[in-house]
Amino acid sequence: MSFNSQRIRRMRRLARDAEVRESEELFVVEGPRLVEEAIGAGLEIDEVILPEDELDHDLITVLSQEKIQFHLVDRKIFSGLTTLRNPQAAIASVHQHGIELSGLVEKKGLLLVLSGVSDPGNCGNLIRTAEAFGASGVLFHGGVDPYNPKVVRSSAGSFFRTRFTVIDEKFSTEKLFEELKKSEYRFVATSPSGGIAPEDVADNSQIAVILGNEPRGLPKEIEVLCDEIVTVPIENTVESLNVATAGAVVLYGIKRSRI
């Protein structure tokens, strides 16, 4: 197998296999604009592959200026790399940039904790929401691989700029809460009913908002560990909001209460 075919095979596997992403400590970014955003955010780019029949000259200029290696391949090969139905004209492998929990909690503020959130689209939207409302970081505890290509796309570039930590689901919730309490966090859980409004959350510089798995929400054993329960008021004709929408309302409410 030639050097180029090895690289192509690796890029394809990075786009599709979480275990490969973990072992290589790389992930993929698809599309010229997102590749440029990753570069602009200071991420370390491994390499970029471009379709030779659809060159994005603005991106090529940036790659050349930053001395980032790129390869041209024919359209058929390129289409086999991307996870998109309508491939965009670039795919890059990028070094993973998550940080340790100790580094995440050093920065005081609002922390978003995703506990078992499994839908990559919702996860990406929540990362974007966290950046929009000034969260200090995002903590992933179980659930979807945050380096999933759909998470990266759905975040619309926020993934590159947001501080985050990945905690294996084998690390118990109780232990996680113990670690966060050392940094004086108060825990706010979301519930479909019985809680206070988001804007009524007690003013505290260290708040961790806990969002749970989409179909099931947070289990009771997590709720009882939290200091406050928040409910988003909705019409009784609607059963519930999805986790991305609920998370956006909660973060907005908390931010608004601090203005």
LINHU-V734172 format. One record per backbone hydrogen bond with DSSP energy under -1.0 kcal/mol. CO is the residue of the C=O (numbers start at 0). NH is the residue of the N-H. If there is no record, write none. Layout:
((CO:NH) (CO:NH))
This chain:
((1:5) (2:6) (3:7) (4:8) (5:9) (6:10) (7:11) (8:12) (9:13) (10:14) (12:16) (16:20) (17:21) (18:22) (19:23) (20:24) (20:25) (24:95) (26:93) (28:91) (30:34) (31:35) (32:36) (33:37) (34:38) (35:39) (36:40) (37:42) (38:41) (43:94) (46:92) (47:70) (48:90) (49:72) (50:53) (55:59) (56:60) (57:61) (58:62) (59:63) (60:64) (61:65) (62:67) (68:47) (70:49) (72:51) (73:77) (74:78) (75:79) (77:80) (77:81) (87:89) (89:30) (90:48) (91:28) (92:45) (92:46) (93:26) (99:103) (100:104) (108:206) (109:135) (110:208) (111:138) (112:210) (113:140) (116:143) (118:122) (119:123) (120:124) (121:125) (122:126) (123:127) (124:128) (125:129) (126:130) (127:131) (128:132) (129:134) (130:133) (136:111) (137:164) (138:113) (139:166) (140:115) (144:147) (147:151) (148:152) (149:153) (150:154) (152:155) (154:157) (156:159) (157:161) (162:137) (163:98) (164:139) (166:141) (167:170) (171:175) (172:176) (173:177) (174:178) (175:179) (176:180) (177:181) (179:182) (179:184) (180:183) (185:207) (186:226) (186:227) (187:209) (188:229) (195:230) (196:199) (197:200) (205:185) (206:110) (207:187) (208:112) (210:114) (212:216) (218:221) (218:222) (219:223) (221:224) (222:225) (227:188) (228:195) (229:190) (234:237) (241:245) (242:246) (243:247) (244:248) (245:249) (246:250) (247:251) (248:252) (249:253) (250:254) (251:255) (252:256) (254:257) (255:258))
